[in-house]
Amino acid sequence: MWFASNKEVMCMIETEYLITVIYILFYALIGITIIAIAVIIALAIILSKSE
C-alpha cells in the first residue's frame, strides 16, 4: 500500500493553496475591471448630459 510522505502532502497542500489564491485574484481582477468600466460609462453619460 502506498502512503504519501509528509513532503508530498505539504506540496499538495501548498499547490492547492496557490491555485485557490490565483482563482481569488483572477476573479477579483475581473470584478474590478467590470466596476471600472461601469464607472467610466457612468461618467461619460453624466458628462454628455451636462453640456
CYANA upper distance limits for C-alpha pairs under 8 A (distance plus 0.5 A):
  4 ALA  CA      8 GLU  CA      6.48
  4 ALA  CA      9 VAL  CA      6.80
  5 SER  CA      9 VAL  CA      6.78
  6 ASN  CA     10 MET  CA      6.61
  7 LYS  CA     11 CYS  CA      6.65
  8 GLU  CA     12 MET  CA      6.66
  9 VAL  CA     13 ILE  CA      6.67
 10 MET  CA     14 GLU  CA      6.53
 11 CYS  CA     15 THR  CA      6.52
 12 MET  CA     16 GLU  CA      6.59
 13 ILE  CA     17 TYR  CA      6.56
 14 GLU  CA     18 LEU  CA      6.51
 15 THR  CA     19 ILE  CA      6.66
 16 GLU  CA     20 THR  CA      6.72
 17 TYR  CA     21 VAL  CA      6.75
 18 LEU  CA     22 ILE  CA      6.70
 19 ILE  CA     23 TYR  CA      6.72
 20 THR  CA     24 ILE  CA      6.77
 21 VAL  CA     25 LEU  CA      6.67
 22 ILE  CA     26 PHE  CA      6.49
 23 TYR  CA     27 TYR  CA      6.67
 24 ILE  CA     28 ALA  CA      6.54
 25 LEU  CA     29 LEU  CA      6.58
 26 PHE  CA     30 ILE  CA      6.86
 27 TYR  CA     31 GLY  CA      6.59
 28 ALA  CA     32 ILE  CA      6.59
 29 LEU  CA     33 THR  CA      6.59
 30 ILE  CA     34 ILE  CA      6.75
 31 GLY  CA     35 ILE  CA      6.76
 32 ILE  CA     36 ALA  CA      6.55
 33 THR  CA     37 ILE  CA      6.68
 34 ILE  CA     38 ALA  CA      6.68
 35 ILE  CA     39 VAL  CA      6.68
 36 ALA  CA     40 ILE  CA      6.70
 37 ILE  CA     41 ILE  CA      6.69
 38 ALA  CA     42 ALA  CA      6.60
 39 VAL  CA     43 LEU  CA      6.58
 40 ILE  CA     44 ALA  CA      6.63
 41 ILE  CA     45 ILE  CA      6.71
 42 ALA  CA     46 ILE  CA      6.65
 43 LEU  CA     47 LEU  CA      6.47
 44 ALA  CA     48 SER  CA      6.53
 45 ILE  CA     49 LYS  CA      6.74
 46 ILE  CA     50 SER  CA      6.77
 47 LEU  CA     51 GLU  CA      7.36
